[in-house]
Amino acid sequence: TETRCLTNETAKEIQSDLHGLLSAFEASVLGPYLEGFTVNEIARQLSRSPKSVDNATQRIRRKLAKYLQSDNRQ
């Protein structure tokens, strides 16, 4: 439907904008995280510890919250 299409477009725009704000590691975590993979699954995929992936997801959430509150967002 039209609402779903608009929601998908908005999500893609936000994800694109976020990539400019994220570190390379955070960006590598974001995709699988949005696809529904667990922290442990992402850690295995990236050969990193679950704790480092969990920390990255927390940083991503903080950056997303800051982005959504930003007056610069159009």
All heavy atoms as TSV, in Angstrom:
chain	resi	resn	atom	element	x	y	z
A	1	THR	N	N	0.830	-1.182	0.000
A	1	THR	CA	C	0.000	0.000	0.000
A	1	THR	C	C	0.882	1.256	0.000
A	1	THR	O	O	2.083	1.199	0.169
A	1	THR	CB	C	-0.927	0.017	1.229
A	1	THR	OG1	O	-0.137	0.128	2.395
A	1	THR	CG2	C	-1.824	-1.192	1.252
A	2	GLU	N	N	0.233	2.380	-0.143
A	2	GLU	CA	C	0.950	3.651	-0.211
A	2	GLU	C	C	1.679	3.956	1.099
A	2	GLU	O	O	2.818	4.413	1.089
A	2	GLU	CB	C	-0.028	4.780	-0.529
A	2	GLU	CG	C	0.647	6.112	-0.763
A	2	GLU	CD	C	-0.347	7.181	-1.190
A	2	GLU	OE1	O	-1.330	6.840	-1.866
A	2	GLU	OE2	O	-0.121	8.336	-0.831
A	3	THR	N	N	1.046	3.678	2.213
A	3	THR	CA	C	1.668	3.944	3.519
A	3	THR	C	C	2.914	3.105	3.696
A	3	THR	O	O	3.944	3.600	4.155
A	3	THR	CB	C	0.670	3.647	4.665
A	3	THR	OG1	O	-0.489	4.444	4.471
A	3	THR	CG2	C	1.291	3.928	6.009
A	4	ARG	N	N	2.843	1.842	3.330
A	4	ARG	CA	C	4.009	0.960	3.432
A	4	ARG	C	C	5.135	1.458	2.550
A	4	ARG	O	O	6.295	1.453	2.946
A	4	ARG	CB	C	3.636	-0.471	3.053
A	4	ARG	CG	C	4.836	-1.417	3.127
A	4	ARG	CD	C	4.465	-2.821	2.799
A	4	ARG	NE	N	3.838	-3.386	3.981
A	4	ARG	CZ	C	3.113	-4.484	3.993
A	4	ARG	NH1	N	2.906	-5.144	2.881
A	4	ARG	NH2	N	2.584	-4.936	5.106
A	5	CYS	N	N	4.819	1.899	1.356
A	5	CYS	CA	C	5.823	2.418	0.426
A	5	CYS	C	C	6.513	3.650	1.017
A	5	CYS	O	O	7.728	3.765	0.982
A	5	CYS	CB	C	5.185	2.747	-0.913
A	5	CYS	SG	S	6.361	3.302	-2.159
A	6	LEU	N	N	5.715	4.564	1.570
A	6	LEU	CA	C	6.282	5.767	2.179
A	6	LEU	C	C	7.139	5.430	3.396
A	6	LEU	O	O	8.207	6.015	3.595
A	6	LEU	CB	C	5.167	6.740	2.571
A	6	LEU	CG	C	4.434	7.417	1.420
A	6	LEU	CD1	C	3.259	8.220	1.949
A	6	LEU	CD2	C	5.378	8.310	0.636
A	7	THR	N	N	6.698	4.475	4.184
A	7	THR	CA	C	7.458	4.048	5.350
A	7	THR	C	C	8.795	3.452	4.919
A	7	THR	O	O	9.832	3.750	5.508
A	7	THR	CB	C	6.657	3.018	6.178
A	7	THR	OG1	O	5.439	3.628	6.590
A	7	THR	CG2	C	7.431	2.551	7.392
A	8	ASN	N	N	8.776	2.625	3.890
A	8	ASN	CA	C	10.014	2.032	3.384
A	8	ASN	C	C	10.965	3.096	2.855
A	8	ASN	O	O	12.171	3.029	3.083
A	8	ASN	CB	C	9.723	1.001	2.293
A	8	ASN	CG	C	9.134	-0.273	2.843
A	8	ASN	OD1	O	9.262	-0.568	4.023
A	8	ASN	ND2	N	8.479	-1.040	1.983
A	9	GLU	N	N	10.436	4.083	2.147
A	9	GLU	CA	C	11.270	5.163	1.628
A	9	GLU	C	C	11.889	5.975	2.764
A	9	GLU	O	O	13.062	6.319	2.727
A	9	GLU	CB	C	10.459	6.075	0.693
A	9	GLU	CG	C	10.159	5.462	-0.645
A	9	GLU	CD	C	11.415	5.090	-1.424
A	9	GLU	OE1	O	12.349	5.918	-1.493
A	9	GLU	OE2	O	11.463	3.971	-1.949
A	10	THR	N	N	11.105	6.280	3.778
A	10	THR	CA	C	11.615	7.025	4.930
A	10	THR	C	C	12.696	6.226	5.640
A	10	THR	O	O	13.740	6.772	6.000
A	10	THR	CB	C	10.470	7.356	5.908
A	10	THR	OG1	O	9.485	8.123	5.207
A	10	THR	CG2	C	10.970	8.140	7.100
A	11	ALA	N	N	12.481	4.943	5.823
A	11	ALA	CA	C	13.471	4.082	6.472
A	11	ALA	C	C	14.763	4.051	5.669
A	11	ALA	O	O	15.859	4.117	6.238
A	11	ALA	CB	C	12.920	2.677	6.649
A	12	LYS	N	N	14.652	3.981	4.348
A	12	LYS	CA	C	15.845	3.970	3.498
A	12	LYS	C	C	16.599	5.294	3.596
A	12	LYS	O	O	17.823	5.313	3.624
A	12	LYS	CB	C	15.460	3.686	2.039
A	12	LYS	CG	C	15.060	2.256	1.797
A	12	LYS	CD	C	14.630	2.048	0.355
A	12	LYS	CE	C	14.115	0.649	0.138
A	12	LYS	NZ	N	13.622	0.437	-1.216
A	13	GLU	N	N	15.866	6.401	3.647
A	13	GLU	CA	C	16.504	7.709	3.783
A	13	GLU	C	C	17.248	7.816	5.112
A	13	GLU	O	O	18.375	8.295	5.165
A	13	GLU	CB	C	15.465	8.821	3.686
A	13	GLU	CG	C	14.894	9.021	2.303
A	13	GLU	CD	C	13.743	10.017	2.284
A	13	GLU	OE1	O	13.568	10.759	3.263
A	13	GLU	OE2	O	13.011	10.031	1.283
A	14	ILE	N	N	16.610	7.378	6.179
A	14	ILE	CA	C	17.239	7.427	7.495
A	14	ILE	C	C	18.475	6.547	7.514
A	14	ILE	O	O	19.531	6.950	7.998
A	14	ILE	CB	C	16.238	7.009	8.599
A	14	ILE	CG1	C	15.153	8.070	8.741
A	14	ILE	CG2	C	16.955	6.781	9.929
A	14	ILE	CD1	C	14.001	7.666	9.637
A	15	GLN	N	N	18.358	5.340	6.970
A	15	GLN	CA	C	19.497	4.429	6.942
A	15	GLN	C	C	20.643	5.033	6.135
A	15	GLN	O	O	21.802	4.977	6.554
A	15	GLN	CB	C	19.088	3.074	6.361
A	15	GLN	CG	C	20.160	2.013	6.493
A	15	GLN	CD	C	19.668	0.637	6.043
A	15	GLN	OE1	O	18.521	0.467	5.646
A	15	GLN	NE2	N	20.543	-0.334	6.119
A	16	SER	N	N	20.332	5.665	5.021
A	16	SER	CA	C	21.357	6.303	4.207
A	16	SER	C	C	22.035	7.437	4.967
A	16	SER	O	O	23.262	7.553	4.976
A	16	SER	CB	C	20.729	6.834	2.916
A	16	SER	OG	O	21.679	7.534	2.165
A	17	ASP	N	N	21.230	8.271	5.625
A	17	ASP	CA	C	21.787	9.373	6.416
A	17	ASP	C	C	22.644	8.850	7.562
A	17	ASP	O	O	23.688	9.417	7.873
A	17	ASP	CB	C	20.676	10.261	6.980
A	17	ASP	CG	C	19.990	11.098	5.912
A	17	ASP	OD1	O	20.502	11.170	4.771
A	17	ASP	OD2	O	18.928	11.669	6.220
A	18	LEU	N	N	22.194	7.785	8.189
A	18	LEU	CA	C	22.930	7.226	9.327
A	18	LEU	C	C	24.295	6.706	8.915
A	18	LEU	O	O	25.247	6.809	9.681
A	18	LEU	CB	C	22.142	6.089	9.975
A	18	LEU	CG	C	21.213	6.445	11.099
A	18	LEU	CD1	C	20.569	5.189	11.672
A	18	LEU	CD2	C	21.906	7.209	12.198
A	19	HIS	N	N	24.395	6.144	7.722
A	19	HIS	CA	C	25.678	5.599	7.291
A	19	HIS	C	C	26.771	6.663	7.312
A	19	HIS	O	O	27.924	6.347	7.563
A	19	HIS	CB	C	25.580	4.933	5.922
A	19	HIS	CG	C	25.136	3.512	6.000
A	19	HIS	ND1	N	25.930	2.491	6.476
A	19	HIS	CD2	C	23.955	2.930	5.698
A	19	HIS	CE1	C	25.265	1.357	6.456
A	19	HIS	NE2	N	24.052	1.598	5.988
A	20	GLY	N	N	26.414	7.911	7.096
A	20	GLY	CA	C	27.397	8.982	7.182
A	20	GLY	C	C	27.811	9.294	8.602
A	20	GLY	O	O	28.847	9.911	8.833
A	21	LEU	N	N	27.014	8.865	9.571
A	21	LEU	CA	C	27.294	9.134	10.979
A	21	LEU	C	C	27.944	7.958	11.697
A	21	LEU	O	O	28.450	8.116	12.801
A	21	LEU	CB	C	25.983	9.471	11.709
A	21	LEU	CG	C	25.183	10.648	11.179
A	21	LEU	CD1	C	23.844	10.730	11.906
A	21	LEU	CD2	C	25.969	11.933	11.357
A	22	LEU	N	N	27.916	6.777	11.072
A	22	LEU	CA	C	28.376	5.571	11.736
A	22	LEU	C	C	29.820	5.237	11.381
A	22	LEU	O	O	30.282	5.520	10.274
A	22	LEU	CB	C	27.499	4.382	11.337
A	22	LEU	CG	C	26.011	4.497	11.632
A	22	LEU	CD1	C	25.297	3.241	11.137
A	22	LEU	CD2	C	25.755	4.717	13.103
A	23	SER	N	N	30.498	4.587	12.320
A	23	SER	CA	C	31.827	4.051	12.034
A	23	SER	C	C	31.655	2.882	11.067
A	23	SER	O	O	30.539	2.378	10.859
A	23	SER	CB	C	32.488	3.563	13.318
A	23	SER	OG	O	31.840	2.387	13.790
A	24	ALA	N	N	32.752	2.418	10.498
A	24	ALA	CA	C	32.694	1.281	9.571
A	24	ALA	C	C	32.130	0.050	10.270
A	24	ALA	O	O	31.310	-0.683	9.695
A	24	ALA	CB	C	34.079	0.995	9.008
A	25	PHE	N	N	32.531	-0.187	11.509
A	25	PHE	CA	C	32.043	-1.350	12.245
A	25	PHE	C	C	30.551	-1.213	12.539
A	25	PHE	O	O	29.777	-2.156	12.345
A	25	PHE	CB	C	32.827	-1.557	13.545
A	25	PHE	CG	C	32.337	-2.726	14.348
A	25	PHE	CD1	C	32.334	-4.011	13.818
A	25	PHE	CD2	C	31.866	-2.552	15.641
A	25	PHE	CE1	C	31.873	-5.104	14.554
A	25	PHE	CE2	C	31.407	-3.626	16.381
A	25	PHE	CZ	C	31.408	-4.898	15.833
A	26	GLU	N	N	30.133	-0.032	12.981
A	26	GLU	CA	C	28.710	0.193	13.251
A	26	GLU	C	C	27.891	-0.029	11.983
A	26	GLU	O	O	26.818	-0.643	12.026
A	26	GLU	CB	C	28.487	1.590	13.807
A	26	GLU	CG	C	29.041	1.788	15.191
A	26	GLU	CD	C	29.169	3.242	15.604
A	26	GLU	OE1	O	28.968	4.145	14.757
A	26	GLU	OE2	O	29.471	3.483	16.780
A	27	ALA	N	N	28.387	0.453	10.855
A	27	ALA	CA	C	27.677	0.275	9.584
A	27	ALA	C	C	27.579	-1.205	9.223
A	27	ALA	O	O	26.551	-1.651	8.697
A	27	ALA	CB	C	28.380	1.052	8.473
A	28	SER	N	N	28.626	-1.983	9.532
A	28	SER	CA	C	28.590	-3.417	9.223
A	28	SER	C	C	27.616	-4.168	10.132
A	28	SER	O	O	27.116	-5.223	9.766
A	28	SER	CB	C	29.989	-4.030	9.317
A	28	SER	OG	O	30.444	-4.098	10.649
A	29	VAL	N	N	27.343	-3.618	11.307
A	29	VAL	CA	C	26.392	-4.216	12.243
A	29	VAL	C	C	24.956	-3.825	11.876
A	29	VAL	O	O	24.028	-4.618	12.036
A	29	VAL	CB	C	26.713	-3.771	13.693
A	29	VAL	CG1	C	25.597	-4.138	14.656
A	29	VAL	CG2	C	28.039	-4.374	14.155
A	30	LEU	N	N	24.763	-2.624	11.364
A	30	LEU	CA	C	23.427	-2.090	11.130
A	30	LEU	C	C	22.584	-2.959	10.207
A	30	LEU	O	O	21.431	-3.272	10.522
A	30	LEU	CB	C	23.506	-0.663	10.571
A	30	LEU	CG	C	22.170	0.018	10.284
A	30	LEU	CD1	C	21.330	0.137	11.552
A	30	LEU	CD2	C	22.397	1.378	9.650
A	31	GLY	N	N	23.125	-3.358	9.084
A	31	GLY	CA	C	22.351	-4.145	8.118
A	31	GLY	C	C	21.780	-5.422	8.714
A	31	GLY	O	O	20.559	-5.627	8.710
A	32	PRO	N	N	22.652	-6.295	9.236
A	32	PRO	CA	C	22.119	-7.530	9.833
A	32	PRO	C	C	21.181	-7.264	11.012
A	32	PRO	O	O	20.195	-7.979	11.201
A	32	PRO	CB	C	23.374	-8.271	10.311
A	32	PRO	CG	C	24.501	-7.677	9.556
A	32	PRO	CD	C	24.099	-6.276	9.212
A	33	TYR	N	N	21.479	-6.225	11.780
A	33	TYR	CA	C	20.622	-5.888	12.923
A	33	TYR	C	C	19.209	-5.537	12.444
A	33	TYR	O	O	18.219	-6.008	12.995
A	33	TYR	CB	C	21.238	-4.739	13.708
A	33	TYR	CG	C	20.470	-4.369	14.949
A	33	TYR	CD1	C	20.495	-5.187	16.075
A	33	TYR	CD2	C	19.713	-3.209	14.994
A	33	TYR	CE1	C	19.783	-4.857	17.218
A	33	TYR	CE2	C	18.998	-2.873	16.133
A	33	TYR	CZ	C	19.039	-3.697	17.245
A	33	TYR	OH	O	18.324	-3.368	18.368
A	34	LEU	N	N	19.121	-4.732	11.385
A	34	LEU	CA	C	17.815	-4.351	10.846
A	34	LEU	C	C	17.096	-5.535	10.203
A	34	LEU	O	O	15.869	-5.543	10.108
A	34	LEU	CB	C	17.963	-3.215	9.829
A	34	LEU	CG	C	18.397	-1.870	10.392
A	34	LEU	CD1	C	18.595	-0.859	9.269
A	34	LEU	CD2	C	17.396	-1.357	11.420
A	35	GLU	N	N	17.863	-6.527	9.754
A	35	GLU	CA	C	17.266	-7.723	9.160
A	35	GLU	C	C	16.770	-8.697	10.217
A	35	GLU	O	O	16.158	-9.704	9.891
A	35	GLU	CB	C	18.277	-8.414	8.241
A	35	GLU	CG	C	18.584	-7.619	6.994
A	35	GLU	CD	C	19.661	-8.265	6.138
A	35	GLU	OE1	O	19.863	-9.501	6.250
A	35	GLU	OE2	O	20.307	-7.544	5.372
A	36	GLY	N	N	17.047	-8.392	11.498
A	36	GLY	CA	C	16.520	-9.221	12.572
A	36	GLY	C	C	17.484	-10.226	13.157
A	36	GLY	O	O	17.086	-11.052	13.981
A	37	PHE	N	N	18.747	-10.178	12.737
A	37	PHE	CA	C	19.728	-11.083	13.320
A	37	PHE	C	C	19.992	-10.694	14.772
A	37	PHE	O	O	19.949	-9.509	15.123
A	37	PHE	CB	C	21.046	-11.053	12.532
A	37	PHE	CG	C	20.970	-11.728	11.200
A	37	PHE	CD1	C	20.688	-10.995	10.056
A	37	PHE	CD2	C	21.180	-13.095	11.086
A	37	PHE	CE1	C	20.609	-11.608	8.820
A	37	PHE	CE2	C	21.099	-13.724	9.851
A	37	PHE	CZ	C	20.813	-12.984	8.711
A	38	THR	N	N	20.281	-11.675	15.600
A	38	THR	CA	C	20.591	-11.407	16.997
A	38	THR	C	C	22.023	-10.914	17.128
A	38	THR	O	O	22.839	-11.063	16.198
A	38	THR	CB	C	20.439	-12.676	17.863
A	38	THR	OG1	O	21.454	-13.616	17.484
A	38	THR	CG2	C	19.056	-13.287	17.725
A	39	VAL	N	N	22.331	-10.356	18.278
A	39	VAL	CA	C	23.697	-9.883	18.551
A	39	VAL	C	C	24.685	-11.034	18.398
A	39	VAL	O	O	25.752	-10.869	17.789
A	39	VAL	CB	C	23.775	-9.255	19.962
A	39	VAL	CG1	C	25.210	-9.069	20.408
A	39	VAL	CG2	C	23.021	-7.930	19.992
A	40	ASN	N	N	24.339	-12.203	18.917
A	40	ASN	CA	C	25.241	-13.359	18.816
A	40	ASN	C	C	25.449	-13.793	17.370
A	40	ASN	O	O	26.565	-14.146	16.976
A	40	ASN	CB	C	24.723	-14.531	19.653
A	40	ASN	CG	C	24.897	-14.289	21.133
A	40	ASN	OD1	O	25.828	-13.599	21.562
A	40	ASN	ND2	N	24.008	-14.853	21.930
A	41	GLU	N	N	24.392	-13.777	16.577
A	41	GLU	CA	C	24.512	-14.149	15.158
A	41	GLU	C	C	25.391	-13.150	14.410
A	41	GLU	O	O	26.241	-13.548	13.605
A	41	GLU	CB	C	23.130	-14.230	14.512
A	41	GLU	CG	C	22.289	-15.387	15.009
A	41	GLU	CD	C	20.838	-15.311	14.570
A	41	GLU	OE1	O	20.320	-14.188	14.336
A	41	GLU	OE2	O	20.207	-16.378	14.479
A	42	ILE	N	N	25.197	-11.873	14.678
A	42	ILE	CA	C	26.009	-10.845	14.024
A	42	ILE	C	C	27.471	-10.987	14.447
A	42	ILE	O	O	28.381	-10.885	13.619
A	42	ILE	CB	C	25.478	-9.432	14.341
A	42	ILE	CG1	C	24.050	-9.262	13.804
A	42	ILE	CG2	C	26.401	-8.365	13.767
A	42	ILE	CD1	C	23.329	-8.030	14.316
A	43	ALA	N	N	27.691	-11.241	15.723
A	43	ALA	CA	C	29.057	-11.419	16.223
A	43	ALA	C	C	29.749	-12.559	15.487
A	43	ALA	O	O	30.920	-12.424	15.082
A	43	ALA	CB	C	29.038	-11.673	17.722
A	44	ARG	N	N	29.048	-13.663	15.301
A	44	ARG	CA	C	29.639	-14.801	14.566
A	44	ARG	C	C	29.928	-14.414	13.124
A	44	ARG	O	O	30.985	-14.736	12.588
A	44	ARG	CB	C	28.719	-16.020	14.620
A	44	ARG	CG	C	28.833	-16.806	15.911
A	44	ARG	CD	C	28.160	-18.168	15.812
A	44	ARG	NE	N	26.729	-18.094	15.556
A	44	ARG	CZ	C	25.801	-17.920	16.494
A	44	ARG	NH1	N	26.144	-17.785	17.757
A	44	ARG	NH2	N	24.527	-17.869	16.169
A	45	GLN	N	N	28.994	-13.717	12.480
A	45	GLN	CA	C	29.176	-13.317	11.076
A	45	GLN	C	C	30.394	-12.422	10.902
A	45	GLN	O	O	31.105	-12.516	9.905
A	45	GLN	CB	C	27.951	-12.556	10.565
A	45	GLN	CG	C	26.717	-13.378	10.354
A	45	GLN	CD	C	25.519	-12.514	9.966
A	45	GLN	OE1	O	25.639	-11.318	9.713
A	45	GLN	NE2	N	24.344	-13.132	9.926
A	46	LEU	N	N	30.606	-11.535	11.872
A	46	LEU	CA	C	31.677	-10.538	11.760
A	46	LEU	C	C	32.948	-10.938	12.495
A	46	LEU	O	O	33.911	-10.164	12.519
A	46	LEU	CB	C	31.177	-9.183	12.291
A	46	LEU	CG	C	29.958	-8.597	11.575
A	46	LEU	CD1	C	29.525	-7.296	12.247
A	46	LEU	CD2	C	30.255	-8.374	10.097
A	47	SER	N	N	32.943	-12.122	13.086
A	47	SER	CA	C	34.090	-12.606	13.869
A	47	SER	C	C	34.484	-11.611	14.955
A	47	SER	O	O	35.661	-11.265	15.123
A	47	SER	CB	C	35.291	-12.910	12.957
A	47	SER	OG	O	34.954	-13.899	12.024
A	48	ARG	N	N	33.492	-11.133	15.662
A	48	ARG	CA	C	33.701	-10.200	16.768
A	48	ARG	C	C	33.002	-10.748	18.006
A	48	ARG	O	O	32.192	-11.665	17.909
A	48	ARG	CB	C	33.122	-8.812	16.431
A	48	ARG	CG	C	33.732	-8.125	15.224
A	48	ARG	CD	C	35.169	-7.686	15.436
A	48	ARG	NE	N	35.317	-6.608	16.373
A	48	ARG	CZ	C	35.423	-5.318	16.057
A	48	ARG	NH1	N	35.411	-4.963	14.793
A	48	ARG	NH2	N	35.553	-4.423	16.995
A	49	SER	N	N	33.297	-10.175	19.141
A	49	SER	CA	C	32.646	-10.631	20.362
A	49	SER	C	C	31.217	-10.093	20.411
A	49	SER	O	O	30.933	-9.014	19.882
A	49	SER	CB	C	33.422	-10.166	21.592
A	49	SER	OG	O	33.225	-8.778	21.794
A	50	PRO	N	N	30.329	-10.849	21.060
A	50	PRO	CA	C	28.961	-10.347	21.224
A	50	PRO	C	C	28.933	-9.002	21.937
A	50	PRO	O	O	28.112	-8.143	21.620
A	50	PRO	CB	C	28.270	-11.437	22.040
A	50	PRO	CG	C	29.030	-12.683	21.713
A	50	PRO	CD	C	30.460	-12.229	21.548
A	51	LYS	N	N	29.831	-8.794	22.890
A	51	LYS	CA	C	29.864	-7.533	23.634
A	51	LYS	C	C	30.187	-6.363	22.702
A	51	LYS	O	O	29.575	-5.293	22.807
A	51	LYS	CB	C	30.890	-7.614	24.776
A	51	LYS	CG	C	30.906	-6.381	25.634
A	51	LYS	CD	C	29.582	-6.186	26.359
A	51	LYS	CE	C	29.628	-4.973	27.253
A	51	LYS	NZ	N	28.307	-4.612	27.737
A	52	SER	N	N	31.131	-6.539	21.772
A	52	SER	CA	C	31.465	-5.436	20.858
A	52	SER	C	C	30.291	-5.131	19.934
A	52	SER	O	O	30.026	-3.966	19.617
A	52	SER	CB	C	32.743	-5.725	20.063
A	52	SER	OG	O	32.553	-6.785	19.162
A	53	VAL	N	N	29.555	-6.160	19.512
A	53	VAL	CA	C	28.371	-5.947	18.663
A	53	VAL	C	C	27.277	-5.264	19.472
A	53	VAL	O	O	26.626	-4.331	18.986
A	53	VAL	CB	C	27.884	-7.278	18.057
A	53	VAL	CG1	C	26.550	-7.097	17.335
A	53	VAL	CG2	C	28.929	-7.839	17.107
A	54	ASP	N	N	27.076	-5.715	20.707
A	54	ASP	CA	C	26.079	-5.085	21.566
A	54	ASP	C	C	26.408	-3.614	21.793
A	54	ASP	O	O	25.526	-2.749	21.706
A	54	ASP	CB	C	25.994	-5.818	22.906
A	54	ASP	CG	C	24.912	-5.255	23.802
A	54	ASP	OD1	O	23.740	-5.232	23.370
A	54	ASP	OD2	O	25.231	-4.826	24.922
A	55	ASN	N	N	27.674	-3.309	22.053
A	55	ASN	CA	C	28.090	-1.910	22.226
A	55	ASN	C	C	27.806	-1.105	20.953
A	55	ASN	O	O	27.350	0.040	21.027
A	55	ASN	CB	C	29.566	-1.820	22.591
A	55	ASN	CG	C	29.847	-2.284	23.996
A	55	ASN	OD1	O	28.954	-2.368	24.837
A	55	ASN	ND2	N	31.108	-2.620	24.262
A	56	ALA	N	N	28.089	-1.704	19.807
A	56	ALA	CA	C	27.843	-1.012	18.538
A	56	ALA	C	C	26.358	-0.727	18.348
A	56	ALA	O	O	25.980	0.370	17.909
A	56	ALA	CB	C	28.376	-1.836	17.366
A	57	THR	N	N	25.490	-1.679	18.687
A	57	THR	CA	C	24.052	-1.444	18.534
A	57	THR	C	C	23.584	-0.328	19.469
A	57	THR	O	O	22.726	0.472	19.097
A	57	THR	CB	C	23.211	-2.719	18.767
A	57	THR	OG1	O	23.424	-3.210	20.081
A	57	THR	CG2	C	23.534	-3.792	17.749
A	58	GLN	N	N	24.159	-0.252	20.649
A	58	GLN	CA	C	23.805	0.831	21.568
A	58	GLN	C	C	24.244	2.186	21.011
A	58	GLN	O	O	23.492	3.174	21.098
A	58	GLN	CB	C	24.433	0.584	22.941
A	58	GLN	CG	C	23.796	-0.584	23.671
A	58	GLN	CD	C	24.458	-0.852	25.003
A	58	GLN	OE1	O	24.823	0.084	25.710
A	58	GLN	NE2	N	24.620	-2.119	25.339
A	59	ARG	N	N	25.450	2.234	20.438
A	59	ARG	CA	C	25.912	3.489	19.823
A	59	ARG	C	C	25.028	3.876	18.642
A	59	ARG	O	O	24.687	5.049	18.463
A	59	ARG	CB	C	27.369	3.369	19.368
A	59	ARG	CG	C	28.364	3.304	20.508
A	59	ARG	CD	C	29.794	3.445	20.026
A	59	ARG	NE	N	30.172	2.473	19.023
A	59	ARG	CZ	C	30.667	1.264	19.273
A	59	ARG	NH1	N	30.829	0.851	20.522
A	59	ARG	NH2	N	31.003	0.454	18.281
A	60	ILE	N	N	24.624	2.887	17.841
A	60	ILE	CA	C	23.746	3.144	16.694
A	60	ILE	C	C	22.420	3.728	17.180
A	60	ILE	O	O	21.919	4.702	16.618
A	60	ILE	CB	C	23.503	1.843	15.885
A	60	ILE	CG1	C	24.791	1.419	15.183
A	60	ILE	CG2	C	22.361	2.031	14.891
A	60	ILE	CD1	C	24.752	-0.006	14.642
A	61	ARG	N	N	21.859	3.146	18.222
A	61	ARG	CA	C	20.589	3.657	18.763
A	61	ARG	C	C	20.722	5.093	19.248
A	61	ARG	O	O	19.825	5.912	19.024
A	61	ARG	CB	C	20.110	2.766	19.912
A	61	ARG	CG	C	19.594	1.435	19.456
A	61	ARG	CD	C	19.075	0.655	20.639
A	61	ARG	NE	N	18.787	-0.698	20.263
A	61	ARG	CZ	C	18.951	-1.730	21.048
A	61	ARG	NH1	N	19.403	-1.574	22.276
A	61	ARG	NH2	N	18.655	-2.938	20.642
A	62	ARG	N	N	21.830	5.389	19.936
A	62	ARG	CA	C	22.034	6.772	20.410
A	62	ARG	C	C	22.160	7.740	19.242
A	62	ARG	O	O	21.581	8.825	19.252
A	62	ARG	CB	C	23.284	6.861	21.294
A	62	ARG	CG	C	23.073	6.347	22.703
A	62	ARG	CD	C	24.199	6.752	23.632
A	62	ARG	NE	N	25.497	6.268	23.209
A	62	ARG	CZ	C	26.018	5.083	23.550
A	62	ARG	NH1	N	25.338	4.244	24.313
A	62	ARG	NH2	N	27.216	4.737	23.129
A	63	LYS	N	N	22.905	7.332	18.224
A	63	LYS	CA	C	23.073	8.195	17.048
A	63	LYS	C	C	21.747	8.370	16.312
A	63	LYS	O	O	21.450	9.464	15.833
A	63	LYS	CB	C	24.155	7.631	16.121
A	63	LYS	CG	C	25.544	7.760	16.714
A	63	LYS	CD	C	26.607	7.144	15.820
A	63	LYS	CE	C	27.979	7.262	16.462
A	63	LYS	NZ	N	29.045	6.734	15.592
A	64	LEU	N	N	20.949	7.317	16.239
A	64	LEU	CA	C	19.638	7.405	15.596
A	64	LEU	C	C	18.739	8.354	16.372
A	64	LEU	O	O	18.070	9.203	15.778
A	64	LEU	CB	C	18.990	6.029	15.492
A	64	LEU	CG	C	17.563	6.003	14.953
A	64	LEU	CD1	C	17.496	6.578	13.547
A	64	LEU	CD2	C	17.011	4.581	14.977
A	65	ALA	N	N	18.727	8.231	17.693
A	65	ALA	CA	C	17.895	9.116	18.517
A	65	ALA	C	C	18.315	10.568	18.322
A	65	ALA	O	O	17.461	11.453	18.180
A	65	ALA	CB	C	17.996	8.722	19.993
A	66	LYS	N	N	19.605	10.815	18.300
A	66	LYS	CA	C	20.106	12.181	18.103
A	66	LYS	C	C	19.722	12.692	16.716
A	66	LYS	O	O	19.300	13.829	16.551
A	66	LYS	CB	C	21.622	12.206	18.291
A	66	LYS	CG	C	22.210	13.574	18.305
A	66	LYS	CD	C	23.694	13.530	18.647
A	66	LYS	CE	C	24.266	14.920	18.692
A	66	LYS	NZ	N	25.679	14.915	19.081
A	67	TYR	N	N	19.848	11.815	15.716
A	67	TYR	CA	C	19.475	12.181	14.353
A	67	TYR	C	C	17.990	12.546	14.270
A	67	TYR	O	O	17.609	13.543	13.648
A	67	TYR	CB	C	19.790	11.006	13.402
A	67	TYR	CG	C	19.178	11.148	12.043
A	67	TYR	CD1	C	19.773	11.936	11.067
A	67	TYR	CD2	C	18.002	10.486	11.702
A	67	TYR	CE1	C	19.216	12.062	9.804
A	67	TYR	CE2	C	17.437	10.601	10.453
A	67	TYR	CZ	C	18.047	11.395	9.508
A	67	TYR	OH	O	17.482	11.518	8.262
A	68	LEU	N	N	17.139	11.737	14.902
A	68	LEU	CA	C	15.694	11.980	14.836
A	68	LEU	C	C	15.297	13.256	15.584
A	68	LEU	O	O	14.278	13.860	15.257
A	68	LEU	CB	C	14.935	10.765	15.377
A	68	LEU	CG	C	15.023	9.515	14.524
A	68	LEU	CD1	C	14.360	8.345	15.228
A	68	LEU	CD2	C	14.440	9.728	13.147
A	69	GLN	N	N	16.069	13.659	16.562
A	69	GLN	CA	C	15.775	14.868	17.321
A	69	GLN	C	C	16.393	16.110	16.684
A	69	GLN	O	O	16.074	17.230	17.081
A	69	GLN	CB	C	16.308	14.747	18.752
A	69	GLN	CG	C	15.575	13.706	19.565
A	69	GLN	CD	C	16.222	13.478	20.914
A	69	GLN	OE1	O	17.262	14.031	21.217
A	69	GLN	NE2	N	15.585	12.668	21.733
A	70	SER	N	N	17.249	15.900	15.704
A	70	SER	CA	C	17.976	17.001	15.085
A	70	SER	C	C	17.051	17.961	14.339
A	70	SER	O	O	16.135	17.546	13.635
A	70	SER	CB	C	19.002	16.427	14.094
A	70	SER	OG	O	19.580	17.462	13.340
A	71	ASP	N	N	17.304	19.233	14.506
A	71	ASP	CA	C	16.546	20.253	13.768
A	71	ASP	C	C	16.973	20.305	12.309
A	71	ASP	O	O	16.283	20.873	11.481
A	71	ASP	CB	C	16.761	21.634	14.395
A	71	ASP	CG	C	16.118	21.736	15.753
A	71	ASP	OD1	O	15.162	20.991	16.043
A	71	ASP	OD2	O	16.567	22.576	16.543
A	72	ASN	N	N	18.133	19.714	11.981
A	72	ASN	CA	C	18.652	19.765	10.625
A	72	ASN	C	C	17.969	18.760	9.720
A	72	ASN	O	O	18.097	18.827	8.508
A	72	ASN	CB	C	20.163	19.505	10.631
A	72	ASN	CG	C	20.899	20.579	11.375
A	72	ASN	OD1	O	20.487	21.727	11.405
A	72	ASN	ND2	N	21.995	20.197	12.011
A	73	ARG	N	N	17.266	17.780	10.288
A	73	ARG	CA	C	16.599	16.752	9.495
A	73	ARG	C	C	15.422	17.392	8.756
A	73	ARG	O	O	14.676	18.152	9.299
A	73	ARG	CB	C	16.100	15.652	10.421
A	73	ARG	CG	C	15.698	14.450	9.653
A	73	ARG	CD	C	15.422	13.296	10.597
A	73	ARG	NE	N	14.541	12.444	9.857
A	73	ARG	CZ	C	13.279	12.241	10.166
A	73	ARG	NH1	N	12.762	12.759	11.228
A	73	ARG	NH2	N	12.527	11.480	9.430
A	74	GLN	N	N	15.284	17.014	7.487
A	74	GLN	CA	C	14.202	17.613	6.681
A	74	GLN	C	C	13.104	16.626	6.441
A	74	GLN	O	O	13.197	15.542	6.220
A	74	GLN	CB	C	14.766	18.094	5.350
A	74	GLN	CG	C	15.802	19.151	5.612
A	74	GLN	CD	C	16.247	19.827	4.324
A	74	GLN	OE1	O	15.592	19.754	3.307
A	74	GLN	NE2	N	17.353	20.507	4.401
